[in-house]
Amino acid sequence: MILCIPFLASDPAQFDPGWIERGWGVEASLFDRNDIMDADVWDGVRGTVRRIATDHQPSAFTFHFPVNDCDFLADPAVERRLVEAIDLVADNGLDGLVLHSNRIRSVEDWQRLDIEMERRYFIEYIHRLADRVGDAPFWIGVENMPIMGNDALELDPLLVFPQDFQDLSTGNIGITWDFCHYSYSVYVAGLLAAGELAADTDCYPNVRSADYLDFTRLAPVTVHHHFSSFQGVATRAGGVCLEGALPTAGLVSEAINDEAFAVIARSERARTVTLEIRELDYHNRRAVYEAASWCEQRLVSE
């Protein structure tokens, strides 16, 4: 299992060659529409990926396609950038591309939409994408989203729980499993079941009973992991969820994170785990080193 450190691909100063010297991999991440639709920014991103792949040759290298306002099913311009991102991965020998369903809508919109129909529509697109990339040597990992957005205003409920991924994986398209997103989903589902979020119950169009380790059933089709914890719960009253907490400092116990990471370390197919840890200054990392040390202690024991 290779630990990967994420950096903002549109800000190459975040990348530290020292990570490669430690044997870690990297994940070049984008988050917003402007990162791919501004031609100059996008050209810079591609140049950065090519440079790091050529000059530093990381032990693992993944690319994270942006989420915000990037619905590639509905926007042909975004879909063209997705195709270019896949070409970027292929041409530079990256391990894979992380992709969300990118169907973020307001809570009110999802109260009117048919989730099963929307999920089937997405899965059909993914299967066409699998046919398009054929037997390429890289993977595309479709990532689970949390049960609710960070501020309880908008969400993408299509792929939250393990059951939602039924029939999705095919060919070299698998799953990127984000344990922060999943542990938040399980935690909130528990609160809803206990009646502790009664004022917000109608905000959640996809709620299932789940255990923190239920994701183990997806091991044969999981190609990549994201790992961190979270703090806070998003509510209409103003509660906010903060992702990227250290495994020792989240709302779920360290013991749960420990059990989950043990599962990740024994993954059948996935060989990479990206540590998505929140920092005060992404040019001077501190927290991610603490997270990496925590993980490495457990990898040694495995």
N, C-alpha and C positions, 0 to 999 in steps of 0.2 A: 504494500500500500504506500503510495507516494502522497505526501502532503503538498498541497498547492496553495500559493498565496495569490489572492486577487489584486489586480491594480486596474485603475481606470484607463482604458486603452486610448482615450483622447487626451490623457495627461501623462505622457511617458516618464515624467520626472518621478512618478510614484513607483516605477519599477526599480528594484534594487538588485544588481548583479550578484550581491552577496547571497541572495536566496539560492541561486543556482549552485554556488560553491558549497552550500550546506546540503545539497542533494534534493532540494525541494523543487517542485514544479511551479507553474504559474497559470493563472487564468486572466486573460484580457477581457475585461468586462465593460459593457456599455449599458446605459439605463434609459436614455431619452431619445426621442425622435430626432432631435437636432444632431445627435452624434452620427446618424447615418444619412440624413437628408441634406445637411450642409456639405456640399461637395468638397470644400477644403478640409473640413474636419474629418470626413470619411477617408479622403486620400491620406491624411496624416495617420489615421488609425491603421490603415492597411500598411503604410510604410513602417510604423512601429512594430506591427506583428512580424513583418518580413525581417526586420533588423534583428529582433530578439531571437527569432527562430534560427537565423543564419549565424549571428555572431555569438550567441550564448548557448544555443542547443539545449534547452531545458530538458530534464528527465521526463517531464510531462508538460504539455501545453494545450490548454483548452481556450475556446472563445465563447463568450456569453453574449448572445444577441439581445438587444434592448427590449424592454417591456412597455414602457410608458408611451401611449399613443402610437403604438406600432402594430396595429391589427393587420397582419399580412394576408388574412383571408378576405378582408374587405377593401384593402388599399393596394392597388397594383404597384405603386411606387415603392412601398415597403416590401412587397414580395420580391421585387427586382433586387433590392438591397439584400434580402435574405439569400437569394441565389448567389449574389456576389460574395456574401459572407461564407457560404458553403464552398465556393471556389477558392476563397482565401485560405480556408482550412485545408482543402485538398492540395493546393499549390505549395503550401509551406510545411506540409507533413505534420500538422497538428493532430492531436489525439481525437478531438471531437468538438462539437458545437452544442452549447446548452441553449435550449429553446423553450419558452413558455407558450401557452396557448394564446396569450395576448388578447383575450376577450374581455378586458376590464370595462365594466359598465357601472353606472350608479346602482345603489341598492334599489331604487324605484324601478329602474329598467329591468333588473333581474326578477322583480316581483311579477313582471308581465311576460317574461320569456320562458320558453320550454327548455329546461336545462338538458333533458335527455336528447332532445332534437339537436340542440346546439353542440352537445358533446359528440354526437354521431357525425355531425357535419365536420367537426374538427378532425376526428379520427379518420374519416374518409380522405380529407386533405393530406394527412400525415402518410397514409398508405400510398397516395399518389406521389408524394415526395420520396418515399422509399423506393418506388419504381424508378424515379428519376435519377437518384444517386446510385442505384444498382448495388454492386458489390464493392463499393469504395472501401478503402482500408480504415477510414475514420468512422466514428459513431456520431449520431445526433441524439442527444439526451433530452427528452421532454420532461420538464420539471414540474413538480407539484406546487400548487399555490396554497397559501394559508386560507383558513376558513372565512376570513374577513380581511379587508384592507387595514392598513395601519391606523386609519383614523375613522373607521366605521362609516365612510361615505361612499366608497366604491369597492368593488371586488371582482374576482374572476373565479366562480365556483365550479368550473368544469372538472378540474383535476385536483382534488384535495385529499381524498382518502384512497387507500390501495384499491378498493373496488372500482373506483372511477377509471382505472387504467386497464380494465378488462378489454381485450381485443386491440389495444393500441400498438404494442410492440410488434415490429415485423422487420425482417432484414437487418440492416445495421442501425435501425431506429429503436432505441431503448428508453430507459428512464434515468433522469438525474434526480436522485432523491434528496430533498432538502429537509434535514431533520429539524431544523429550527421551525420551518413552516409547519411541519407535521406535528411537532410537539405542541405548538401553539394551537393547532386545530383540535388535537385531542383534549388539551386543557380546557379550551372554550366549550367544546362539546360537553365536557363534564359539568361545567358551570351551568350550561343551558338545561341539562338533564336535572340538575339540582334546583332549578328555578331561581338561580342567582342573577340571571340577566333577563328577568321578565320583561323589562321595558324595551329590550332590543330583540326579542324573539323573532319578530317578523323580518328582521334584517338578514336572516340566515336561510338561504334557499337550499343549501346542501349540508345537512347535518346527519352524521351517522355515529353509532356507538362504536368506539374504537379503543384499542390499547396502544400504548407507546411503541410496542415492539411488533405490531401487526405488519409493519413494512417488510419484515423478513420474508414474507410470501413472495415478494417481488424480486428476490435475489437473482433468479436466473435471467431476468431481463433488465436489471439495473446496471448501467454502464459507468456511472459516476455518482459521487455524493457531494453534497454541501453540508457543512456542519457548523453549528453555533447554538446559542440559546437565545432567550428573549426576556424582556422585562415589560410589564404593563399589559393591560387589556384594552382594546379599542371599544369605546362605547359612544352612544349618541350624546351622553352627558359631557363628553370631552376627554374621556380616557383614550390614551394612545399606546399602541404597541411599539416598542423599540426592539428591532431585530439586532442580531450580532453581538449579544452578550457572551461573555466567557462561560464555559460550561460549569464553572464554579459559582456563577453570580446570576443565574437566571431564575425565573419563577418556578420552573420544574427543578427538582432536586438534582444535585450532582450525581447521585446514585443512578437516576434514570438516564442521564447523559452518558454515564459510564457504561451502563448496559447497552445503550444504543451504539456507542462507539465500538464496543466489542463485536457487535453484529457487523458493523461497517468493516472492521479490520479483517473479518473472515469472509468478506464478500466473494461470491462465486465468480463474478465476471468483472466487476468494477475494480480498477487498480489505482484510482485517484480519488482524493477527497479534498475539496477546496474549503479553507477555513475563512468563512465570511464574518470576520470579527470587526466590530465597530471601533473606530479610532477617533481621538480628538484631532489628530493631525496625520493625514495619510502620507505625508512626505517624511514623517519621522515616526515610524511604527513602534508601538510598545506592546499593545494588547495581543497582537497576533503572535508575537514571540512567546508570550505566556501560554496562549492556547496551543501553539505547536509543541512546547515542552510538555504540556499536559497530555497531548496525544502521543508523543513519542514514548513517554513512560509506559503507556498502555500497549503500544505496538511492540515494544521489547518483550513484554510479558506474553504477547500472543505468539 
